[in-house]
Amino acid sequence: MTNKFNREFLLEYVESENKSNEYNVSLDNMNKIVDLIEYFGIELYRPITRLLLSNWNEITERINNYTPEEWKMAESIQTSTPSLDRFSIAMLIEVLEGEDTLSQSENAGRRLSDEELRAIRNHQDEQ
């Protein structure tokens, strides 16, 4: 028995959402979304897809304006997460603690500590 939630299925789903909602995200970038889905677990494929596609341009613009220090943080995380490229790591950082994310929480203005980021990575590694 094969798992229907393979990479091909996930990419088809992302492509379908991209087309039906006219987000115009490139195939290369849709593959990055699939990488993130596979990293977090296929159980979250729908919300991850919708979150990333609907915010792709805004998040990409923030990433394109990263400082060398911000890229350094993404690259240091990438060493422990080789399945994701540095852009995908930056995307993950933006989703988890980007400007809009901070303003929506009860701890507005508080960034995740290095210890909290490590705990998240360790939890994902255990799955």
N, C-alpha and C positions, 0 to 999 in steps of 0.2 A: 504494500500500500504506500503510495507516495503522498507527501504532504502537499495540499493544494496551495499552501502559503509559501511557495518557493519564490525565488528572486523574480522569475518571469511573471508570476501572478502579481507580485507587489508592483513591479514596474508597469504592468498593464493597468492596475488600479490607479497609480499615480498619473499615468498618461491620460486616463479617462477623466479623472477629476480636473486635471490641467486643461484639457480640451473643453469639457462641459462648462467650466467656469471662466474660460478665456483668460487664464493667468499668463499664458505665453512664456512659460519657463522652458528652457532648452532641455534637450534630451540628456546632455551631460549633467545638468543640474538636477534633473529628475532622478538620475542614477545616484547622486549624492543623497537625495531624500531617501531612496531605498537603502543606502548604506546606513543611514541613521535609524531607519525602521529596524533593520536587522540588528543593529547594535542594541537598541532598547528592548527589542522583543516584538514579535509579530502581533501580539495581542493589541498593541497600540497603533496598528498601521493606519487606521482611519483617522483618528485625531491628529497624529503626527503629520500625515499627508495634508490634511486641511489646514493645520496651523502653519506649516512651512510654505505651502503654496500661496495661501492668502496673504502672507507677510513677506514673501520672498524679496520683492523689490526694496522694501524698507530695510529689512535685515541686511541684504546684500550691500546697500548703500552705506550702512554703518560699518560693515566689515571692510569695504573698499577704502574707508577712511581710518582704518586702524593705524595706530602709532607703532613704531618699532617695539615698544614695551608690550603692547597688547599682543602683537604677533609672537613675541618671545613667550608669553604665557601660553598661547595656543600651541606653540611648538613644544613646550615642556610637557604639556598634557599629552600631546601626540606620541611622545616616546613610550608612554604606558598604554596607548590606545592605537596600535599600528594599523588596525583595520579601517581607521578613518584618516582622511587627509587633513591638512591643516585648515583648509577652508571649512570642512565639515565640523572640525573642532570649534572653530570660531562661530559657526552657526549655532552649535550646541551652547556655547557660552552666551551668545546673544539671547537665545530662547530662555535659558535658565536664569540669567541675571542681567539681561539687557535693560536699557532705560525704561521702556514701557513695562517690563515685568516688575521692576522695582516699585513703580508708582501704583501697582495694583495690589500689593500685598499689605498686610497689617504692619509689617516691618519696613515700610517704605523708606528708601534711602540706604538700607543696609545691604551690603554686598555679601555674597557667600565667602566664607573664609577659606583659606587653603585647606584646612582640615575638613571642612564640609565638602569641598570639591573632591578631595581624596576619598572621603566616605562614599560619595556617590559613585565614583569610578570603581572603588573596591566592590561595592554592591553589584554593579553591572558585571564586573569580572567574575563574580561568583555565580552568575546565572548562566 
